[in-house]
Amino acid sequence: MNNRAYDELLSRILKLNGDNCKLILDDSVRLEIPNFSSEIKDIAIALKPWRKGPFNLNELFIDSEWKSFIKFNILKPYLNLEGKSVADVGCNNGYYMFKMLEYKPKSITGFDPSELAFLQFSFINQFAKSDIKFEIAGVESLPSYKMKFDTIFCLGVLYHRSDPIKCLKELKSAMNPGGEVFIDTMYIDRDDEMVLSPNTSYSKIPNISFIPSIKALQNWTQRAKFKSFEILVTKDTDIFEQRKTQWIDGQSLGDFLDPNDSSKTIEGYPAPKRIYIRLT
C-alpha cells in the first residue's frame, strides 16, 4: 500500500462517527453502531483482504478467510489473562485482541508490521473504543520494547521466520518472570527430529522456510532456553476453518491442496497440520 492510499484510508476511518457503539463478543466480534452509514461499508470493502475474523457491523458481515474463533476456542480453556499484560505478536487486524477483552487483562499490545492490518484494526476500534495498543512492528522489535509481558501470543508466525530459534529467543526476551507464551505453528507428522525446508513454496506460500516435526520444534524451544513445552492440541487445517470468501478476492486453502489428494499440498508436501503449545 502506497503512502497516499494509506493516509487517505486512515483519514476516512478517523472521521467515522463511532459514538455510543456496543461491542458484543461471540464467535464474531460484533458491533452495534447507531450511526451506521454507507461510508462504513465502503471503507470495509476498501480494506480487503480480511484474513482474520469474522466481524459483524450491524447487518454488515465481514466473512474473513479464517474462522478465527476456531483457533481462539482451542486456546480458551488455557487462558488466565485477568490483570495481566498481554502481547499478541503477529496480531493481524486484532481479532484475537478484541476477543481477549472479555478476560479483563491489565493491558493488550499488538505487534504487526502490516499497514493494512493496522488500518483494519483502527477501523474496528473506531467503534469498539478499546484501550488496545497496536504497534506497526514485528517480533524482532520485542527485545528493545519498552515493556515486558505476562502472556504472549504468537499465532501463525513461527513458520514465516527464516530463523525460528531467533524468533523464539525474541519472544522469550519480552516475558516477565513467570510468564507464558502461546504458539500455534505448522508441523509435519513424523516421530523423528526432522524439519521440512520447502524448495520455493509450501501450500503456495513462498515465505515459509522451515516446518518442524514436533520433536524438532521442542528442540528449538530448548535451544531458546524455555523451561517447559506443553502440547495443547494438534489439528489438521481444513476448508471449514480456512476458505475463500468475497472478503479476500483471492485464493485460499482449497486452491493450495492437490486437487486429487487433499492430504498433500499442490507441491506434493504433506497438507498443513497445526500444533498449539504453551511455553514457560
Long-range contacts (C-beta under 8 A, 24 or more apart in sequence): 1-115, 1-116, 6-115, 6-119, 9-43, 9-46, 9-47, 9-119, 10-119, 10-122, 12-39, 12-43, 13-43, 13-119, 13-122, 13-123, 13-126, 14-122, 14-126, 16-40, 16-43, 16-123, 16-126, 16-127, 18-126, 18-127, 18-129, 21-127, 21-128, 21-129, 23-98, 23-101, 23-127, 23-128, 23-129, 23-130, 25-98, 25-99, 25-101, 25-102, 27-54, 27-67, 27-69, 28-53, 28-54, 28-55, 28-56, 28-61, 28-69, 29-53, 29-54, 29-55, 29-56, 29-95, 29-98, 29-99, 29-124, 29-128, 30-55, 30-56, 31-55, 31-56, 31-57, 31-58, 31-124, 31-127, 31-128, 32-58, 33-57, 33-58, 33-127, 36-60, 43-123, 44-123, 47-116, 47-119, 47-120, 47-123, 48-247, 48-248, 48-249, 49-247, 49-248, 49-249, 49-250, 50-93, 50-120, 50-247, 50-248, 51-92, 51-93, 51-248, 52-92, 52-93, 52-95, 52-96, 53-93, 53-95, 53-247, 55-95, 55-124, 57-127, 62-247, 63-245, 63-246, 63-247, 64-95, 64-245, 64-247, 64-248, 65-242, 65-243, 65-244, 65-245, 65-247, 65-248, 65-252, 66-241, 66-242, 67-240, 67-241, 67-242, 68-95, 68-96, 69-99, 70-241, 71-96, 71-155, 71-184, 71-241, 72-96, 72-99, 74-232, 74-233, 74-235, 74-276, 75-153, 75-182, 75-232, 75-276, 78-182, 78-232, 78-278, 79-103, 80-151, 81-105, 81-151, 84-149, 84-150, 84-151, 85-109, 85-147, 85-148, 85-149, 85-150, 85-151, 85-176, 86-149, 86-150, 86-151, 86-152, 86-153, 87-111, 87-142, 87-149, 87-151, 87-152, 87-153, 87-174, 88-152, 88-153, 88-155, 89-138, 89-139, 89-142, 89-152, 89-153, 89-154, 89-157, 89-171, 90-138, 90-139, 90-154, 90-155, 90-156, 90-157, 91-117, 91-121, 91-134, 91-153, 92-117, 92-120, 93-117, 93-120, 93-121, 93-124, 94-120, 94-121, 94-124, 94-125, 94-132, 94-134, 96-153, 96-155, 97-130, 97-132, 98-124, 98-128, 98-130, 98-132, 101-130, 101-132, 105-151, 107-131, 107-133, 108-132, 108-133, 109-133, 109-134, 109-135, 109-147, 109-149, 110-134, 110-135, 111-135, 111-137, 111-138, 111-139, 111-141, 111-142, 112-136, 112-137, 112-138, 113-137, 113-138, 139-167, 139-170, 139-171, 140-170, 142-170, 142-171, 142-173, 142-174, 143-170, 143-173, 143-174, 145-174, 148-174, 148-175, 148-176, 148-179, 149-174, 149-175, 149-176, 149-179, 150-175, 150-176, 150-178, 150-179, 150-180, 151-179, 151-180, 151-181, 151-182, 152-179, 152-180, 152-181, 152-182, 153-181, 153-182, 154-181, 154-182, 154-183, 155-182, 155-183, 155-184, 156-184, 156-185, 157-185, 158-183, 158-185, 159-185, 159-186, 159-208, 159-209, 159-210, 159-211, 160-207, 160-208, 160-209, 161-209, 162-209, 164-209, 164-210, 164-212, 164-220, 165-220, 165-223, 165-224, 168-220, 168-221, 168-223, 168-224, 168-226, 168-279, 169-224, 169-225, 171-224, 171-279, 172-224, 172-225, 172-226, 172-279, 178-280, 179-280, 180-278, 180-279, 180-280, 181-226, 181-278, 181-279, 181-280, 182-232, 182-276, 182-277, 182-278, 183-276, 183-277, 183-278, 183-279, 184-274, 184-275, 184-276, 184-277, 185-212, 185-217, 185-274, 185-275, 185-277, 186-211, 186-237, 186-272, 186-273, 186-274, 186-275, 187-211, 187-212, 187-213, 187-214, 187-217, 187-234, 187-273, 187-274, 187-275, 188-212, 188-213, 188-270, 188-273, 189-213, 189-270, 189-273, 190-215, 191-215, 193-219, 196-269, 196-270, 198-267, 198-269, 199-267, 200-267, 201-267, 202-265, 202-267, 202-269, 203-253, 203-256, 203-257, 203-265, 203-266, 203-267, 203-269, 203-271, 203-272, 204-251, 204-255, 204-256, 204-265, 204-266, 204-267, 205-256, 214-275, 217-275, 217-277, 221-277, 221-279, 226-279, 226-280, 227-280, 228-278, 228-279, 228-280, 229-277, 229-279, 230-277, 230-278, 230-279, 230-280, 231-275, 231-276, 231-277, 232-276, 232-277, 232-278, 233-275, 233-276, 234-273, 234-274, 234-275, 234-276, 235-273, 235-274, 235-275, 235-276, 236-271, 236-272, 236-273, 236-274, 237-271, 237-272, 237-273, 237-274
